[in-house]
Amino acid sequence: MPIYEFECPQCSHVLTQLCRLGTDGSREECPKCRTLGLKRMLSRFAAPGTGGDNACGSCTSTACGTCSVK
């Protein structure tokens, strides 16, 4: 099961949730304001083996001084 990020259209609360593959959020409820119909967000991910030997794992550079992640 994938982990999706959702945003509530009412209160803008963002949450991550383990869901069935392809879940669109239309039947999900916001835990903050109880509004139904969350919007699934696009999320960044890291593919295994693409990070090299860098410390942060967010890019292919081995020199973390060139990376914007702190």
N, C-alpha and C positions, 0 to 999 in steps of 0.2 A: 504494500500500500504506500502510495506517495504522500509526502507532506506538502500541503498547499498553504499559501498565504491568502487570506481574505481581508477585505476592508468593508466596514459597514457604511452604507450610503447615508445613513441618518446621523451617526455621531463620529464617523471617520476612525473608529477604533480598528486597529490592525491586529490580526491574530494568525497563528499558524495552527494547522490542524491536520491530523492523520486521517485521510479519507480514501474512499474507493477511487480507483482510477477513473478519470473523466468527470469527477464531481464539479459542477459549475457554481455551487454556492446558493442556488435559488431556494433550497430547502433548509439552509443552515441559519441558525439564530445567533445574533450578536450577544455575547455574554454580558456586555455592559448595559445596553439599552433594550435588549430583547426584540429588536427589529428582525423580521425575517427577510431573506433575500440578500445575502452578502455577495459582493463582487469578488471574483477570483482575480488575484493580481499576478503579474508576471514576476517571476523570481530569478535571481542570479543563481547559478550553480557552478560547481567545479567538477570537471570530468577527471576521473582517476588517472594519474600519471602525466598530467599536463603542467604541473607546477614546478618541475625540476627539483633542485635541492635547496630552494629558498626557504627562508624562515617563516614567512607569512602564508605561503601557498596561494596567493592571489594573482600571481603573474609568472612569466617564464624567466624573469631576471634572477640571477643569483646574487645580485647586489641590492639589498633592500633599501639602499639610499636612493634608488631610482623609482621606488614604488611609492604610490600615494597613500597606501594603507598604513596606519600607524598603530 
